[in-house]
Amino acid sequence: MSTTTDQPIPRRGALLRWGVLALLIAVVLAAAGYVGWQLTRGAEDSVVTQREQAKAAADKFVGRVNTYGPDDVGDDKKTMPKYRERVGELLTPKFEKDFLSNVAFAEATVAQQGVGRTTDVHSTAVAGLDEDSATVLVVAELAISYPKEKDSEERVEAARQLARTEVELVKQNGKWLVDDWYPAEEAPTSEESEGVTP
């Protein structure tokens, strides 16, 4: 007497379907992983770009705010309109008002004594960064010069000094602008700016 088994016999079609399903799952997982990796890399690239832009804005500001001289004095022989414009275009509207209300001291030293300043930025580092604000530390070497004698073209350079500056930036209309600045050793203690006087 012959007996028959109730166990199903594996068929090629069923094995093939399971194999295709496993392959599809593997492809989907690999694709999801790749997309996630690309998104993460894109976010990292974006942060790096923002850091570099903020550093460049702070570099430019420190260089411009600390560089001026007799050539910047205007026709009125009292103010430095070119200097005001160069620095002003890097500032937020609020901070530009503070800057302009305090620039007279620098203008007086240039117009009355012929003082000149130049700046060489040595290093820049981002101390804080988010989507629309940044804090950047800048170390720069400042050189001050003055005429050897009254009305003389020959100039004498005073001792150079290193200045560490903390620059507060905000992003407005896609552009990093300076909203405050002060010596890195100082912390802002009130709503008034610590660094509006050049």
Buried (B, 14 or more C-beta within 10 A) or exposed (E): EEEEEEEEEEEEEEEEEEEEEEEEEEEEEEEEEEEEEEEEEEEEEEEEEBBEBBBEBBBBBBBBBBBBBBEBBBEEEEBBEEBBEBBBEBBBEEBBEBBBEBBBEBBEBBBEEBBBBBBEBEEBEBEEBEEEBBBBBBBBBBBBBBBEEEEEEEBEEEEEEEBEBBBBBBBEEEEBBBBBBBEBEEEBEEEEBBBBBB
